[in-house]
Amino acid sequence: MIEEADYVVCGGGSAGCVMAARLSEDPDKRVVLLEIGDANDRLLVDVPAGLQMVVANQETNWMYFTEPDATQNDRRVFWSAGRGLGGGSAINGMVYIRGTTYDYDHWSKELGCTGWSWDEVLPYFKKSEDFDGEDGPSHGKGGPLGVSQLRAMHPLAYSFMDACKEVGMGEVEDYCAGDIDGTFVNHATQRNGKRCSAAEGFLKPAMSRPNLQVITGAMVDKILFESNRAVGVRFTYNGKSRDIRVNGEVILSSGTIQTPPLLMRSGVGPGAHLQERGIDVVAAREQVGKNLHEHPSLPNSRLVYEPTYNVRNNPLILAREGLKYLFTRRGWLATAAVHAMAHVRSDPDLQYPDIKYQMLPFWADANAKGYFGADNPVPDSAKNFGITIGVNLMTPNSRGQILLQDTDPASRPMIDYRIYEDPADLERMRKGLKFANTIFEAPALAPHIKATAFPPDPHQSDEEWDNQLRACSATGLHPVGTCRMGNDPEAVVDTQLRVNGVDGVRIADCSIIPLLPSANTNAPAIMIGERCADFVHGNRR
Ligand SMILES: Cc1cc2nc3c(=O)[nH]c(=O)nc-3n(C[C@H](O)[C@H](O)[C@H](O)COP(=O)(O)OP(=O)(O)OC[C@H]3O[C@@H](n4cnc5c(N)ncnc54)[C@H](O)[C@@H]3O)c2cc1C
């Protein structure tokens, strides 16, 4: 095993795979990627419809639970995060979306992230991309990341979009060009009907390079410092502790939940918290682990007459779709979970939409069972076709934090997040859910609706909505912000992603995001990896 490297990348997820691939393009630099999970060589990762299974697998999903959340009836809320090469991009819903001009211009102008405006990040989105649709100014061709138009669209997705227009939304012509205000069909991170994770797109083609070593099953414990300069990384492999000397830089890409604990174990973090855990402080950085935020999420579902993807009890349909996928790479097994999207304002006076709708051609009763208990009035989703409008709040005000349980790298971090700490977040979610009722009732969708599903009474009172939100909300699967970028002295990383207070450490993952974009976060993570690699190469200042 290699003992010395120029760059060590800690974590092989969305951004980590980009970093390892891009940094090893220079044959004179030795790059090591350490990933705690496995290589993720799984058919269920490759086949888009395997999503449900890989999300339920502890080898591919960390399956965290939060600390009890007082704003959600003291529930310990389930949080997913990808594990193994590809990280989140290997188990995610494959929605490809970047965010808006406003999001990134706001980072740049208001949050001190100079150099991260829309015009400056767009070239990096395009650099990654291999879009299978028409060429245009917003898309890239020939990049490592397969971005595909949906290979099968459920007919009710078109009805959903028509209904959105009937209730006053516009149709967005090119949602990758910085405007998502209205309804549109999203693209998927796929190539020829197969999932294109960051491992598949970026890392696999680079694996044969002699200057790149990828070590799976490697749990990074800490960065080794001499004074404030990073000189190595300690990790556990096959039960033994090992050190790699680093001549260049250490790149942390362990994700929003695991990068702060890694920094803290290394002595970089809130001083008092580190001392409480018996850790020698290398640099007291109070913001490490803070500013955690997520997209709160709750489905609004209806039963419909047409068959939807609630077909797991129908072997004939499954066999037909299996054959179709085998021979054409098309059909239900090739599709991403989300078939259309829309963005709306919870308050008409808002300049930009703050609520995201994801149209799913299926529904699930799992949430409902927990909520309604033994007297469950909700139908069985294994036996009833349904569709869902998944409702997300894109710009939550509430903030949480990540804390260290103890100094053992195998211990789970503490996720301390009160999702509705700001009551305005609860109110905006409620408004978003109620407006989804209006979409279901619009002429284009109403004739397809057979019955209510979850909630059983969509016209329940505000108080009942709020109770349901507290009892059943999930996360939008997009945690960010725990190593915030900025140009203020408190920021964890500067605008070139260097960790403030130490030398030789950068962060490339969603933890650096100062404020959630109006988007799912895989494409942003990949863009962050692309930019960080350029910063390290010195191609950009
Ligand atoms: C179920 C799910 C569905 C999602 N759906 C979508 C979607 O449809 N579209 C979208 O855009 N986004 C989606 N996302 C979000 C998106 O995938 C993530 O935001 C993105 O993958 C995060 O990238 P990252 O590089 O920040 O971290 P990750 O991809 O999470 O990578 C972190 C990596 O570090 C590894 N690691 C952690 N600790 C250590 C350690 N100590 N030592 C070694 N390795 C370590 C992890 O195992 C992991 O592989 C989804 C996420 C999930 C979980």
The ligand as a MOL file (V3000), in Angstrom:
LIG
                    3D

  0  0  0     0  0            999 V3000
M  V30 BEGIN CTAB
M  V30 COUNTS 53 58 0 0 0
M  V30 BEGIN ATOM
M  V30 1 C -31.4470 8.6500 -1.1900 0
M  V30 2 C -30.9390 9.9360 -1.8000 0
M  V30 3 C -31.6080 10.4670 -2.9040 0
M  V30 4 C -31.1430 11.6530 -3.4900 0
M  V30 5 N -31.6970 12.0910 -4.6530 0
M  V30 6 C -31.1010 13.0970 -5.3450 0
M  V30 7 C -31.4840 13.4030 -6.6690 0
M  V30 8 O -32.3630 12.7620 -7.2470 0
M  V30 9 N -30.8390 14.4250 -7.3090 0
M  V30 10 C -29.8500 15.1360 -6.7160 0
M  V30 11 O -29.3310 16.0740 -7.3270 0
M  V30 12 N -29.4570 14.8510 -5.4470 0
M  V30 13 C -30.0210 13.8250 -4.7790 0
M  V30 14 N -29.5520 13.4730 -3.5490 0
M  V30 15 C -28.4880 14.2850 -2.9380 0
M  V30 16 C -27.1040 14.0740 -3.5720 0
M  V30 17 O -26.9350 12.7670 -4.0420 0
M  V30 18 C -26.0360 14.4270 -2.5390 0
M  V30 19 O -26.2350 15.7680 -2.1410 0
M  V30 20 C -24.6240 14.2890 -3.0660 0
M  V30 21 O -24.3910 12.9810 -3.5120 0
M  V30 22 C -23.6330 14.6400 -1.9560 0
M  V30 23 O -22.3420 14.5970 -2.4770 0
M  V30 24 P -21.0890 14.8130 -1.5250 0
M  V30 25 O -19.8890 14.6920 -2.3830 0
M  V30 26 O -21.2890 16.0340 -0.7320 0
M  V30 27 O -21.1200 13.6090 -0.4670 0
M  V30 28 P -21.4050 12.0620 -0.6390 0
M  V30 29 O -21.7740 11.7280 -2.0270 0
M  V30 30 O -22.3350 11.6970 0.4600 0
M  V30 31 O -19.9860 11.3990 -0.3870 0
M  V30 32 C -19.3610 11.2400 0.8540 0
M  V30 33 C -18.5560 9.9520 0.7960 0
M  V30 34 O -17.6250 9.9300 1.8780 0
M  V30 35 C -17.6040 8.6360 2.4350 0
M  V30 36 N -17.1210 8.7640 3.8270 0
M  V30 37 C -17.7690 9.3390 4.8680 0
M  V30 38 N -16.9930 9.2920 5.9710 0
M  V30 39 C -15.8490 8.6790 5.6140 0
M  V30 40 C -14.6550 8.3320 6.3180 0
M  V30 41 N -14.4860 8.6300 7.6280 0
M  V30 42 N -13.6670 7.6800 5.6460 0
M  V30 43 C -13.7990 7.3750 4.3190 0
M  V30 44 N -14.9120 7.6750 3.6170 0
M  V30 45 C -15.9140 8.3340 4.2470 0
M  V30 46 C -19.0420 8.1720 2.3150 0
M  V30 47 O -19.1520 6.7770 2.4350 0
M  V30 48 C -19.4280 8.7020 0.9480 0
M  V30 49 O -19.1360 7.7880 -0.0850 0
M  V30 50 C -30.0190 12.3230 -2.9180 0
M  V30 51 C -29.3860 11.7960 -1.7970 0
M  V30 52 C -29.8190 10.6120 -1.2400 0
M  V30 53 C -29.0920 10.0520 -0.0480 0
M  V30 END ATOM
M  V30 BEGIN BOND
M  V30 1 1 1 2
M  V30 2 1 2 3
M  V30 3 2 2 52
M  V30 4 2 3 4
M  V30 5 1 4 5
M  V30 6 1 4 50
M  V30 7 2 5 6
M  V30 8 1 6 7
M  V30 9 1 6 13
M  V30 10 2 7 8
M  V30 11 1 7 9
M  V30 12 1 9 10
M  V30 13 2 10 11
M  V30 14 1 10 12
M  V30 15 2 12 13
M  V30 16 1 13 14
M  V30 17 1 14 15
M  V30 18 1 14 50
M  V30 19 1 15 16
M  V30 20 1 16 17
M  V30 21 1 16 18
M  V30 22 1 18 19
M  V30 23 1 18 20
M  V30 24 1 20 21
M  V30 25 1 20 22
M  V30 26 1 22 23
M  V30 27 1 23 24
M  V30 28 2 24 25
M  V30 29 1 24 26
M  V30 30 1 24 27
M  V30 31 1 27 28
M  V30 32 2 28 29
M  V30 33 1 28 30
M  V30 34 1 28 31
M  V30 35 1 31 32
M  V30 36 1 32 33
M  V30 37 1 33 34
M  V30 38 1 33 48
M  V30 39 1 34 35
M  V30 40 1 35 36
M  V30 41 1 35 46
M  V30 42 1 36 37
M  V30 43 1 36 45
M  V30 44 2 37 38
M  V30 45 1 38 39
M  V30 46 1 39 40
M  V30 47 2 39 45
M  V30 48 1 40 41
M  V30 49 2 40 42
M  V30 50 1 42 43
M  V30 51 2 43 44
M  V30 52 1 44 45
M  V30 53 1 46 47
M  V30 54 1 46 48
M  V30 55 1 48 49
M  V30 56 2 50 51
M  V30 57 1 51 52
M  V30 58 1 52 53
M  V30 END BOND
M  V30 END CTAB
M  END
